[in-house]
Each structure stands twice: as structure tokens, then as C-alpha cells.
Amino acid sequence: MAASKTATLTFRIDPGLKEALRLAANLEHRSIANMVEVLIRDYCEQRGIEIPPSDEAENNSGVRS
């Protein structure tokens, strides 16, 4: 299976928020990056913001060539 394409996001954050994020990620057995993704997806779902499918999801018919 090919790896899905990802985008890089770089931002600055208050050290206390970063520590809280690290603790939350550890509690969920997730990486910090995955925890941020989960939080963004939850936020969008709660507010009815549609997340476009990835290119891989659109092109994956489940059939191997």
C-alpha cells in the first residue's frame, strides 16, 4: 500500500499548551501530530465543517492492479 500524502504545518505555541497537548497525546497513546489531527477533525465535525477526502481515499477502489 502506498503511503498517503501529507502536508507540513509549522506553528508556534505557548509552552504550557504544548505540554498539555503532549500529556493528552500520551493519554490517548498518540503522537502529538496525530493528536492535533484528531482535535481538528473533532472540531470540524462538531461545527459541520466538511473535510475534503484525501486523494488516496478518492482513488482507492479496493482493487489492486
ABEGO torsion letter per residue (X at the ends): XBBBBBBBBBBBBBAAAAAAAAAAAAAAGBBAAAAAAAAAAAAAAAAGBBBBBBAAAAABAGBBX
